[in-house]
């Protein structure tokens, strides 16, 4: 049984619209024709729901086309059913509205109910707190302290480099001229007094 459940879970849709018997819906069905595919919309009243808690959950939708009743059954979890949009909701007390097959015109109308269309059509999936906690990676105290020490050492090196760069930038043109003049004087003295064992070149 567990293996069957795992296989079924892989083919289930994460969420389904809150359809009920008596709802007027638009079913968007993917139709494949050779190498082409298109979306066909079928609008009608849900006259039956079946096995809604299982992978084979299905709904039967009925509509009147050119005076002829047409019914189609759609598998809720089928990949070919791209979207189910709930348009109206009616007050019914049965799960199978078979009596609508014998009615025409006003007698086939159902009493409408007010409902939250946005909530009923919402198929978004929200993560539970347990799932959110599972996505968080735990870090030990030692690893956290090592990361902080590395960050401090890197910051110290960056600060030292910034200080050296600032000191170099603080050198003024006057200081550069004085240093150049001192070097020229020293070179002149070296030429005037070459020292012992050295001859002055003329």
N, C-alpha and C positions, 0 to 999 in steps of 0.2 A: 504493500500500500504506500509506503514512503517513497518508493521509486516512482510510482504513478503520480503522486502528488508533486514531486520535483519536476517531472516532465510537464505536468499541467501548469505549474507555476511559471515555467519558461514561456508559455504561450498566452498567459493571461495579460490583459491590459491592466496598467496600474490603477486606473480609475474609470468609472462609467457614470454617465448621467443618471439622475434619479428618476427614471421613467416609471410610470404607473399605468395600469389599465385605464383606458378612457382618455389618455393624453393624445393630443394632436401633435404629431411629430413630423420632422423632415429627416429622412435617412439618406445620407450621402454615401453611395455605393460605388466602389471602384470597378469599372468594367474594362476588361482587357480584350482587345480585338487585334490579333496578330502581334505586330510590333508596336501598336498604338494602345493607349489607354485613356479613359475619360471618366469623369465623375457623373453619375446619374442620380438625380434627386427624386425620391419617392415620398410623397406627402400623404398622410392618412391618419386614421385613428387606431390606436393600439387596442385590439380586442382580446389579446391574450398575452400573458407572460408565463414563461415556463423555465423551471430550474435556474432561477436567478443567482443562486449561490454557487453554481458549478461552472466549469469551463464551457459546457454546452448550453449556457443560458441563451434564450432566444425570445424574440417578440414577434407577434403576428400583426401586421399593419394592413388595414382595409381602407379602400377608397372607392369612389364611384367615378368611373371613366366612361363618358358617352352613354350613361344610363346602365352600364354594366359594372357589377361589383368585382373588384380586383383585390386579391389578398396576396401578400408576400411575407415570408418568414425570414427574419434576419438573425444570424448568430451575433450576439453582442461582442464577443471576443474575436470575431473574424478580422483578419487584417484588411479584408476587402471593404469592411464597413469603416470608412474614414471618420465619420462624424454623425452624431444623432442630436438634432436640435429640437428641444421641446418648445412648442408654440403656445399651446393652450392646455389647461387641465380641467377635467370635468368631474362631477360628483357621481360616483358609481359605487355599488355595493357587491360587485361580483368580480371574480378574477377572469372569467371567460364571458365576454359579451356576445354570445352566439345569437341573441335575439336581434341584433342589428342587421343580420343577413336577410331578415324578412321585412325590414322596414325601409321606407323610401321617404324622401322629402323631410317635412317638419317632424314627423314621428321618429326619425332617426337622429334628431338632434339631442345632444346631452347638455345638462345644466352645468354651466361653467363655474369654476371656482377661482378665486384670487390666489395667486401663489407667487413666490419669489423666483422669477425666471432666471436671474443671474445665478443664484445658488443651485437651482435644479440642474442647470446646464454646465456647472463648474466641474471640470474633470482634472483640475490641478492636483498634484500630490504634494502634501506637506510632510516634511521630515519630523519624526517624533524626537523628543529630547534624548532618548536612548540612542537613536541613530546619529544625532549630532555629537553626542559624547564619544561614540565609537570612531568618528572621523578625526577626533583630536588626538595627536600623538603625545604620549606622556614623556616628560624629560625629568631625569633624576636630578637631585640637588647638586651632586658633584659635577654633572655635565653642565648644569646652569652656571655654577661658580667658575668652571674652566672657561666658559664662553665669556663671562664678565671679565676675567683676568686678561684674556686675549684682547678684548676690546679696549681695556685700560692701557695695555702696552702699546697697542697700535696708536691710540690717541696721544700717548707721550711722544712717540716717534714723529708723528705729524706735527705736534706742537714745536718740537725741537727744530724740525726742518723749516717751519714757518718763521721761527725766531731768527735762524741764520739768514734766510732770505730777506727778512726785514732789516737786519743789520747791514747787509750788502746794499740794500736800497737806500739806507740812510747816509751813505758816503756822498759828500757834496763835491761839485766840480773844483772848488778851492782846494780841498784836500788832495784831489788828484793832481792839480798843478804844483802844489808844494812837494808832493812825492816825486814828480818828474824833475823838478828843479834840483832836489837833493841828489837824485841819481846822476844828473849832468855834472854837478859839482864834484861828486865822488869820482866820476870817470876822468875829469880834468886833473884831479889830484893824483890819480893813478898814473896818468901819462907824465906828469911833471916829476914824480918820484917813483920810478918803476921798481926800486928796490935793488938789493945786491945781486950781482950776477946777471943783470939785465941791461942791455944797451938801448939807448934812445935812438929810435929810427927817425932819420931826417926826411 
